[in-house]
């Protein structure tokens, strides 16, 4: 299952991780966010142990959203070594996520 990243665990879970981290910034009321939710869950199972995959609820963690300049959701950030290396905005097909993950895993 995708992890829940929050203002409190973000430093340890994401910025200090030695793995690529994929973060879905989302909200309960966002239709496109709910549409890609199952895709994020599938990816977290498929890449378990290889890639850190999780979600940030923008309503519950406004500081993280502000820190990363999230203005529209769903926004998916790809973070490696504490830096944003890629980004997807809006509902996307699973193949787009896989392409980005594979390109940043090496």
C-alpha positions, 0 to 999 in steps of 0.5 A, a space after each residue: 500500500 502507498 505510504 502516507 507522507 505528512 509534514 512530520 514524516 517527510 524528512 525521514 521517509 522522503 528526503 533521507 531515503 536512498 531510493 527514488 520516491 514518487 509522491 502523489 499530492 491529492 485531496 479527497 474532493 478531487 475527482 482526477 486524484 481519485 481516478 489515479 489513486 488505484 494506479 498509485 496503489 498498483 505501482 506501490 505493489 509492483 515497485 515495493 522495495 525498489 521505489 518509495 511510493 506514497 501520497 500527500 493529502 494537500 488539505 492535511 499537509 499544507 506546508 508540504 504543498 507550499 514548499 513544493 509549489 503545488 498549485 494544481 492536483 493531482 501533482 506527482 513529484 519524483 524525488 531522488 537524493 532529496 531533489 525533485 527530478 521530475 513531475 507529472 500534473 493531472 490524471 495520467 495513464 499508468 504507462 506515463 508513471 512507469 516511464 518516469 519511474 524506470 528512467 530515474 531508477 538507474 
